[in-house]
Amino acid sequence: MAIPATFFAIKSSRLRNRKCFLKKFVATLLSLCIGLFLADAVLSLLDDSLIQFWNLRLLTGVRGVVLPFSFLATVLTYLMMGITPMIPKRFFLPMTLFGPAVLLGTIPLSIYRFDQLPQISWLVSLCQVLVGVGLLAWLQGGFKFRWPMVPEGRVGNKAFGWMNLCGFVLIHLLVVVPACLVYFAWCSSLALDHFSAGFLALRSDSLTVRAKEYVRNDGKTIYLIPMMHIGEAGFYQQIMKSFPTNSTILLEGVTDRKNLLKHPISYKRVASSLGLSEQKQQFEPTQGRPRPADVDVEQFSAKSIEFLNLATLVHSQGFTAEVILQLIQKSQDSQMTKHLLEDLLTLRNEHLLKEIQEELLRSDKIVVPWGAAHMQGLSEGIQKAGFNEASSREYNVLQYSTILNSLKSR
């Protein structure tokens, strides 16, 4: 029995209508995406301009409402590029990659130019406007606003392609994800080196500290040795063997004569869970003349003592919902954060620098094995006193393999 020609004509017409509807739908969806991208760009530029030049935050709330929608639309468009060849990649790849590129590029800037982030944000907003306007003009063949913003002629005809999907997945698995991991590791290394003033470093297989020797013209020598509360047992053994036998060792360790802290500070739980050792158990200098050189808890502010009592609960009982909630609430108090930093770092560094000056009157070599966070302030203090860096030596605090093996066994 012969099939009427009208059957094929009707079927062909339905397929054309279905393709036409799909192209119109994709064009509308892409138009919404680029519209939200532009709206976010313009609002960001206006908001950053008001903040930068007049210190006004009139549009910050509106910007916060538009941003999530723009982000979701961009992510959806990017995922759709991996599924369907209908989306023209030459137009929408720059738009969808703009956000991730800015995020990745901002990380090093936030490390070395943190005080200039408002200006950087303004430049990023300006670039986003230029990218959005440029893409729109490219799509529409000129600076003419039409709806849909993406003409249907720019949308592809093929709804799905296995090659497109497989290529998208393989590129991300073999290139994008490994590259991002390497980049984040590199940024982490930069940040650690910068914020520790070169006293800490991330290596490919370990975390290391850099001990530094400072010498004055009269021959007096100070050794600054960054310490960690937990680490490999061998790290503490190496550190102790490096102490000159005729040196004075100024020990870290806040005393608590009036028992103001309700619970003892202990890192034993964390150390054992990671397969590492606690400094308190392993570090007992046998060479040189060790003596305490830290402050007492009673010299801290009431706010700092209150926070430390909460923190010591974690050491003694572990993380509980109640303790975590209290820590979050307390950490949002800017005054408490200020007092805590002043007491734990500034106050103790100032006290230790005075101890160093007193000890220099009777000792030619002074060893300072204190926490890594103290090293930058101490280094600046002793250099102001006439000491210059003479040499440095690296020690492995911990091997990543030790932690991985411990986690596997658990």
Phi and psi in degrees as a GROMACS rama.xvg file:
@    title "Ramachandran Plot"
@    xaxis  label "Phi"
@    yaxis  label "Psi"
@TYPE xy
-77.1684  138.578  ALA-2
-88.2216  127.023  ILE-3
-60.1444  145.221  PRO-4
-63.5711  -27.5963  ALA-5
-63.841  -27.6776  THR-6
-62.5312  -46.7882  PHE-7
-66.7127  -34.8159  PHE-8
-66.2576  -41.4034  ALA-9
-65.9994  -42.8354  ILE-10
-63.9176  -43.3054  LYS-11
-63.9535  -37.4741  SER-12
-66.5472  -39.357  SER-13
-64.9043  -40.6108  ARG-14
-64.5488  -41.314  LEU-15
-63.4156  -41.6133  ARG-16
-64.6748  -38.8066  ASN-17
-66.2541  -42.4685  ARG-18
-65.2696  -39.6031  LYS-19
-64.2908  -42.3818  CYS-20
-64.6748  -42.4575  PHE-21
-64.5022  -41.7864  LEU-22
-64.9114  -39.7995  LYS-23
-65.963  -40.0472  LYS-24
-64.606  -46.2641  PHE-25
-64.227  -41.1663  VAL-26
-61.8739  -40.4808  ALA-27
-66.6788  -42.1148  THR-28
-63.7505  -43.1525  LEU-29
-67.3501  -34.1364  LEU-30
-65.1198  -41.7863  SER-31
-62.2224  -39.4414  LEU-32
-64.3874  -49.1509  CYS-33
-69.9006  -29.6374  ILE-34
-65.3198  -44.1619  GLY-35
-66.3303  -36.5459  LEU-36
-62.1587  -43.6662  PHE-37
-68.4987  -41.5178  LEU-38
-61.8528  -43.2594  ALA-39
-63.7964  -39.5001  ASP-40
-64.0676  -47.2222  ALA-41
-65.8709  -45.0615  VAL-42
-62.5182  -40.3072  LEU-43
-64.0157  -42.6  SER-44
-65.5557  -43.5392  LEU-45
-64.8904  -44.1399  LEU-46
-64.6162  -46.7501  ASP-47
-64.3104  -33.5615  ASP-48
-67.6451  -43.8588  SER-49
-62.4548  -40.2497  LEU-50
-69.2399  -44.5114  ILE-51
-67.9755  -42.715  GLN-52
-99.5733  -27.5168  PHE-53
-127.787  0.836972  TRP-54
56.6663  40.1114  ASN-55
-113.131  138.556  LEU-56
-118.068  52.7408  ARG-57
-74.5062  -28.5885  LEU-58
-109.316  4.57779  LEU-59
-62.0247  -40.6067  THR-60
-64.7426  -44.6163  GLY-61
-63.9694  -41.7902  VAL-62
-59.9989  -39.0657  ARG-63
-66.4624  -25.1799  GLY-64
-79.0461  -40.0928  VAL-65
-74.754  -36.1442  VAL-66
-55.0023  -48.5297  LEU-67
-59.9771  -38.8965  PRO-68
-67.1937  -40.9057  PHE-69
-63.7061  -40.8995  SER-70
-63.6275  -46.3892  PHE-71
-63.8863  -40.5024  LEU-72
-64.5335  -39.7956  ALA-73
-66.5925  -43.8283  THR-74
-62.7079  -43.201  VAL-75
-61.1994  -43.4122  LEU-76
-62.8999  -41.7304  THR-77
-63.651  -43.7445  TYR-78
-66.1527  -36.7242  LEU-79
-65.4127  -31.0732  MET-80
-62.5965  -29.9179  MET-81
-78.4219  -21.7809  GLY-82
-94.3265  -44.6119  ILE-83
-122.566  137.02  THR-84
-77.42  1.31965  PRO-85
-67.2391  -27.3793  MET-86
-83.4527  122.052  ILE-87
-70.6139  109.429  PRO-88
-66.8973  -32.4779  LYS-89
-64.05  -23.4233  ARG-90
-91.2095  -43.0238  PHE-91
-98.2342  -13.9354  PHE-92
-65.0559  -44.7009  LEU-93
-59.2945  -37.531  PRO-94
-69.719  -44.596  MET-95
-73.6444  -25.3452  THR-96
-91.3137  -4.95825  LEU-97
-62.2967  -48.1305  PHE-98
-60.4841  -53.3331  GLY-99
-59.8278  -37.4295  PRO-100
-64.4198  -40.4783  ALA-101
-65.6486  -43.7691  VAL-102
-59.5709  -46.9856  LEU-103
-67.4923  -39.6736  LEU-104
-71.6788  -26.135  GLY-105
-76.5529  -23.2969  THR-106
-58.5839  -53.2386  ILE-107
-62.9381  -35.6944  PRO-108
-64.2583  -37.8275  LEU-109
-70.0237  -21.0329  SER-110
-78.1838  -47.4455  ILE-111
-100.571  -17.7838  TYR-112
-132.221  44.6464  ARG-113
-60.4803  -36.4597  PHE-114
-71.5116  -12.0962  ASP-115
-106.106  13.2863  GLN-116
-59.8531  -37.289  LEU-117
-59.4852  -41.5977  PRO-118
-67.674  -38.5066  GLN-119
-64.5731  -40.74  ILE-120
-60.4417  -40.2921  SER-121
-63.9577  -42.3908  TRP-122
-65.5929  -38.5727  LEU-123
-63.1615  -42.9147  VAL-124
-62.9218  -40.9288  SER-125
-63.0917  -43.2293  LEU-126
-63.0618  -36.9586  CYS-127
-65.0918  -40.556  GLN-128
-62.1845  -46.3416  VAL-129
-62.8158  -41.5377  LEU-130
-63.9792  -45.8704  VAL-131
-63.5935  -46.9621  GLY-132
-65.2361  -41.1825  VAL-133
-62.7054  -43.5927  GLY-134
-65.1431  -39.6754  LEU-135
-64.5935  -43.214  LEU-136
-64.8833  -37.4167  ALA-137
-65.7403  -42.4899  TRP-138
-65.7757  -41.1464  LEU-139
-95.9354  1.04963  GLN-140
72.0901  27.8331  GLY-141
150.644  174.972  GLY-142
-87.1123  67.8441  PHE-143
-128.674  122.271  LYS-144
-82.0524  121.09  PHE-145
-136.163  153.877  ARG-146
-116.592  133.15  TRP-147
-71.6574  151.38  PRO-148
-61.5253  -31.4414  MET-149
-101.852  109.569  VAL-150
-61.6571  146.095  PRO-151
-61.2089  -26.3165  GLU-152
-66.061  -21.3767  GLY-153
-80.9242  -14.6726  ARG-154
-86.1966  137.178  VAL-155
-70.0806  168.526  GLY-156
-96.6928  -26.9578  ASN-157
-84.4678  122.993  LYS-158
-76.8536  -31.7835  ALA-159
-149.858  145.786  PHE-160
-148.917  127.699  GLY-161
-64.6332  -36.7901  TRP-162
-62.9078  -40.3707  MET-163
-63.1843  -46.0676  ASN-164
-67.4604  -46.0157  LEU-165
-64.2555  -40.8872  CYS-166
-62.805  -41.631  GLY-167
-61.6313  -46.4037  PHE-168
-66.6603  -45.0957  VAL-169
-65.2888  -41.3296  LEU-170
-60.3375  -40.7316  ILE-171
-71.432  -39.6823  HIS-172
-72.1579  -38.621  LEU-173
-95.4436  -22.4856  LEU-174
-120.53  -58.3046  VAL-175
-64.4094  -53.2398  VAL-176
-63.3487  -49.4271  VAL-177
-59.8916  -40.4198  PRO-178
-63.5921  -40.5025  ALA-179
-66.1754  -40.3755  CYS-180
-62.972  -43.3851  LEU-181
-64.0371  -41.6037  VAL-182
-65.0463  -43.8578  TYR-183
-64.785  -37.4073  PHE-184
-64.4721  -40.7516  ALA-185
-64.4295  -43.5846  TRP-186
-64.1879  -38.9353  CYS-187
-62.6031  -39.9888  SER-188
-64.8339  -42.1928  SER-189
-60.6113  -46.6705  LEU-190
-63.7008  -44.2563  ALA-191
-63.771  -43.46  LEU-192
-65.5749  -41.7321  ASP-193
-69.8888  -50.6589  HIS-194
-75.7055  -15.7092  PHE-195
-99.7713  7.0419  SER-196
57.6799  33.6866  ALA-197
84.0094  6.18709  GLY-198
-86.4398  -17.3379  PHE-199
-123.104  150.207  LEU-200
-151.398  142.285  ALA-201
-97.1761  125.651  LEU-202
-107.712  172.734  ARG-203
-64.3558  -25.8387  SER-204
-124.596  -2.13655  ASP-205
-159.242  166.066  SER-206
-101.998  128.788  LEU-207
-122.17  156.454  THR-208
-116.233  152.046  VAL-209
-115.724  106.246  ARG-210
-78.7651  137.665  ALA-211
-124.622  141.539  LYS-212
-105.931  129.971  GLU-213
-119.092  134.046  TYR-214
-126.029  141.118  VAL-215
-103.533  163.166  ARG-216
-58.3166  -28.2837  ASN-217
-84.3431  5.0672  ASP-218
93.9455  -10.494  GLY-219
-61.6885  139.439  LYS-220
-129.6  137.327  THR-221
-124.374  131.722  ILE-222
-108.849  115.711  TYR-223
-96.2589  117.851  LEU-224
-121.541  108.521  ILE-225
-66.5875  131.682  PRO-226
-116.064  158.313  MET-227
-126.521  144.527  MET-228
-66.7276  -26.6164  HIS-229
-132.849  149.093  ILE-230
179.843  -175.059  GLY-231
-69.0383  144.429  GLU-232
-59.9671  -35.2217  ALA-233
-64.6704  -28.4604  GLY-234
-62.4948  -47.1686  PHE-235
-67.1741  -34.164  TYR-236
-66.1454  -42.4845  GLN-237
-63.4588  -42.6772  GLN-238
-60.703  -47.0795  ILE-239
-64.4358  -35.9516  MET-240
-68.7561  -21.3579  LYS-241
-81.2935  -11.8981  SER-242
-69.9858  129.829  PHE-243
-62.6959  141.363  PRO-244
-66.8236  -23.9297  THR-245
-101.359  24.7049  ASN-246
-101.354  161.82  SER-247
-103.763  129.707  THR-248
-107.267  114.445  ILE-249
-90.3034  108.451  LEU-250
-86.3075  143.643  LEU-251
-86.8783  149.599  GLU-252
151.475  102.185  GLY-253
-69.2004  127.82  VAL-254
-87.6358  163.961  THR-255
-142.192  71.9382  ASP-256
-65.1759  -30.5493  ARG-257
-99.0071  9.58675  LYS-258
53.6789  49.8836  ASN-259
-78.2317  -23.6589  LEU-260
-91.1159  127.677  LEU-261
-77.2253  -23.8746  LYS-262
-132.712  146.271  HIS-263
-71.0031  149.306  PRO-264
-87.563  121.351  ILE-265
-142.114  136.768  SER-266
-107.855  15.1511  TYR-267
-62.3814  -40.8642  LYS-268
-61.4765  -47.1049  ARG-269
-66.4064  -44.471  VAL-270
-60.2564  -46.6737  ALA-271
-66.6168  -35.1212  SER-272
-68.189  -24.6868  SER-273
-101.434  2.5501  LEU-274
74.7935  25.4181  GLY-275
-114.54  -178.864  LEU-276
-114.282  155.48  SER-277
-92.3605  136.597  GLU-278
-56.3842  -40.5551  GLN-279
-58.0382  -33.5137  LYS-280
-86.171  -26.674  GLN-281
-103.365  -24.2587  GLN-282
-99.0326  99.6699  PHE-283
-138.639  90.1486  GLU-284
-57.0215  132.519  PRO-285
-110.533  -10.6029  THR-286
-107.786  145.575  GLN-287
81.6695  -170.266  GLY-288
-117.733  96.5382  ARG-289
-79.9264  142.897  PRO-290
-152.656  148.354  ARG-291
-68.2677  146.585  PRO-292
-144.768  26.6418  ALA-293
-107.346  176.957  ASP-294
-91.0899  177.376  VAL-295
-106.568  152.004  ASP-296
-56.4623  -32.6413  VAL-297
-63.2584  -14.7572  GLU-298
-82.2175  -9.50155  GLN-299
-80.215  159.985  PHE-300
-74.2443  163.083  SER-301
-62.4695  -36.5301  ALA-302
-65.4376  -40.9234  LYS-303
-65.0001  -42.4691  SER-304
-63.6301  -39.4663  ILE-305
-61.3764  -44.8608  GLU-306
-67.4634  -40.8167  PHE-307
-63.6107  -34.5055  LEU-308
-64.9228  -34.5588  ASN-309
-69.0436  -43.7842  LEU-310
-63.6769  -37.1698  ALA-311
-68.6258  -21.6802  THR-312
-62.4892  -36.7409  LEU-313
-64.7006  -41.727  VAL-314
-62.9702  -37.6703  HIS-315
-89.9772  -33.0474  SER-316
-116.875  -11.3227  GLN-317
84.6746  -179.79  GLY-318
-78.4533  124.368  PHE-319
-123.828  159.276  THR-320
-59.5638  -39.9897  ALA-321
-66.1912  -44.0714  GLU-322
-66.7447  -43.0643  VAL-323
-60.671  -43.7758  ILE-324
-61.2578  -43.2472  LEU-325
-65.703  -39.7104  GLN-326
-63.4479  -41.7484  LEU-327
-63.0819  -44.7816  ILE-328
-62.9244  -43.2879  GLN-329
-69.3358  -36.5432  LYS-330
-68.4629  -19.244  SER-331
-80.4681  -8.73171  GLN-332
-82.3477  107.659  ASP-333
-61.0372  -35.2829  SER-334
-66.2826  -38.832  GLN-335
-65.8994  -42.763  MET-336
-60.7126  -41.6836  THR-337
-62.8346  -48.2476  LYS-338
-62.6241  -39.6675  HIS-339
-64.1967  -45.0411  LEU-340
-65.174  -41.1021  LEU-341
-63.8005  -40.9108  GLU-342
-75.3835  -46.7287  ASP-343
-75.8124  -27.8576  LEU-344
-113.155  -65.0199  LEU-345
-60.5589  -52.4842  THR-346
-58.5877  -47.0143  LEU-347
-69.7656  -37.013  ARG-348
-64.4205  -43.2545  ASN-349
-62.0749  -42.0598  GLU-350
-62.6556  -44.7764  HIS-351
-66.2074  -39.2068  LEU-352
-62.4237  -35.0033  LEU-353
-67.0826  -40.7128  LYS-354
-62.139  -39.2706  GLU-355
-63.0074  -45.38  ILE-356
-61.2914  -40.0873  GLN-357
-66.7295  -40.6902  GLU-358
-70.2845  -28.3935  GLU-359
-63.326  -20.7017  LEU-360
-69.6297  -23.072  LEU-361
-129.313  1.38057  ARG-362
-137.012  141.053  SER-363
-90.8362  -23.7694  ASP-364
-129.549  124.473  LYS-365
-124.197  128.535  ILE-366
-107.017  131.27  VAL-367
-122.491  87.451  VAL-368
-89.8682  80.492  PRO-369
-114.777  169.889  TRP-370
-55.4376  146.461  GLY-371
-59.2527  -29.9787  ALA-372
-65.0907  -22.8839  ALA-373
-84.5496  -16.9497  HIS-374
-62.3533  -42.1024  MET-375
-61.2107  -48.2975  GLN-376
-63.9782  -39.6527  GLY-377
-66.9811  -40.9257  LEU-378
-60.9705  -45.0179  SER-379
-63.8246  -39.3258  GLU-380
-65.5605  -45.0502  GLY-381
-75.701  -27.0379  ILE-382
-69.8707  -33.2615  GLN-383
-65.9581  -25.4625  LYS-384
-85.6728  8.41581  ALA-385
101.319  6.3508  GLY-386
-90.9209  145.226  PHE-387
-124.446  142.282  ASN-388
-64.9459  127.781  GLU-389
-108.252  -36.9275  ALA-390
-160.478  170.021  SER-391
-148.958  158.858  SER-392
-148.011  137.942  ARG-393
-97.2227  145.058  GLU-394
-131.292  138.104  TYR-395
-79.7964  117.45  ASN-396
-76.5713  -46.0573  VAL-397
-154.773  150.359  LEU-398
-97.9334  135.462  GLN-399
-60.0233  -33.6391  TYR-400
-63.0862  -32.3521  SER-401
-61.9056  -45.4719  THR-402
-67.2499  -43.3495  ILE-403
-62.6209  -42.8223  LEU-404
-64.805  -37.8584  ASN-405
-65.6906  -43.61  SER-406
-65.4546  -37.6279  LEU-407
-63.6719  -42.6476  LYS-408
-67.3596  -29.1312  SER-409
